[in-house]
Amino acid sequence: MGLTKVTAQITNLEGKKPGYEALFLVDTGAIHCMAPANELKKAGVKVKGKKVYELANGDPYEVEYGYAIISFMGDETVTPVIFGPDNVEPILGVLALESTGIGVDPVTTTLKRMPAISLKTFKKKI
């Protein structure tokens, strides 16, 4: 499977611009988004706390996180975002993708809008 990237913009929860806009690597193996800490701070995203994440090699990695609005493909959602190293490639995690109803087509490695956001655990009363 090839790499999938998308232009996205992160703004603080008040939606004040300018935010941080960049080409994000779409990573369906990552739950949360990550962007350079210096860019998030410039965009006014506030640190909420610290969490321990597991790297691809299994090592624990404690980092700061916050909440932000992320906009891409004409949609937006509020999502946790990791304050990564200042030179990190920004990552768009699966939580932001699923929250907007956008998925990755595994054949073409392109992003596509799903016909509906899944509510499979929801049982409609008739």
C-alpha positions in Angstrom: 0.0 0.0 0.0 1.3 3.4 -0.9 1.5 6.6 1.2 -1.6 8.7 1.4 -1.3 12.4 2.2 -3.9 15.2 2.6 -3.7 18.9 3.2 -5.2 19.7 6.6 -5.4 22.7 8.9 -5.3 22.7 12.7 -6.8 25.5 14.6 -7.4 26.1 18.3 -10.8 25.2 19.8 -12.0 28.8 19.4 -11.4 28.4 15.7 -9.2 31.5 15.6 -7.0 31.7 12.5 -4.3 31.5 11.4 -4.0 27.9 12.2 -1.3 25.4 11.1 -1.7 24.1 7.6 0.4 21.3 6.1 0.5 18.1 4.2 -0.4 15.4 6.7 0.5 11.7 6.3 -2.7 9.6 6.7 -1.9 6.9 9.2 -4.7 4.4 9.8 -2.4 2.7 12.4 -2.4 5.9 14.5 -5.3 6.8 16.7 -4.6 10.5 17.2 -3.2 13.3 15.1 0.3 14.6 15.6 1.9 17.9 14.5 5.0 19.9 15.4 4.7 21.3 18.9 6.1 24.7 17.9 3.4 25.0 15.1 0.6 23.9 17.4 1.6 26.5 20.0 1.7 29.2 17.3 -1.8 28.2 16.3 -3.0 28.7 19.9 -3.6 25.0 20.7 -3.2 24.5 24.4 -1.6 21.6 26.2 -4.2 19.6 28.1 -1.8 17.0 29.7 0.6 14.1 29.0 0.0 10.6 27.8 2.1 7.6 27.1 1.8 6.3 23.6 3.4 3.2 22.1 5.7 3.6 19.1 5.8 1.2 16.2 8.8 -0.6 17.7 6.9 -1.1 21.0 8.7 1.5 23.0 6.7 3.8 25.3 6.8 7.5 24.5 5.4 10.2 26.8 4.2 13.3 25.1 2.0 16.3 25.6 -1.4 16.4 24.0 -4.3 18.9 23.5 -7.5 19.3 21.6 -7.9 21.1 18.3 -10.2 21.6 15.3 -8.8 19.8 12.3 -10.2 20.6 8.8 -9.6 18.6 5.6 -11.5 17.7 2.5 -14.2 20.3 3.2 -15.1 18.9 6.7 -13.9 19.4 10.2 -13.9 17.7 13.6 -12.5 18.2 17.1 -9.8 15.7 17.9 -6.9 15.0 20.3 -3.6 16.1 18.8 -0.1 15.1 20.0 2.6 17.8 20.4 5.3 16.1 18.4 9.0 17.1 17.9 9.4 20.4 16.0 10.5 18.7 12.9 8.0 15.8 12.8 6.0 15.0 9.7 2.3 15.8 10.6 0.1 12.7 11.0 -3.7 12.5 10.5 -4.9 9.7 12.7 -7.9 7.4 12.3 -10.0 9.1 14.9 -10.2 12.3 12.8 -10.9 10.2 9.7 -13.7 8.3 11.2 -15.2 11.4 12.9 -15.6 13.0 9.5 -16.8 9.9 7.7 -13.7 9.7 5.5 -11.8 6.5 4.8 -8.8 5.2 2.8 -9.5 3.1 -0.3 -7.0 0.3 0.1 -6.8 -0.3 -3.7 -6.2 3.3 -4.8 -4.7 4.6 -1.5 -6.9 7.7 -1.9 -9.3 9.2 0.6 -13.0 8.9 0.0 -16.1 10.0 1.8 -18.2 7.2 3.2 -21.9 7.2 2.5 -22.6 7.4 6.2 -20.8 7.5 9.5 -21.2 4.2 11.3 -23.5 3.9 14.3 -23.5 0.1 14.5 -23.8 0.0 18.2 -26.9 2.2 18.1 -30.2 0.4 18.0 -33.0 2.4 16.6 -36.3 2.0 18.4 -39.3 1.6 16.2 
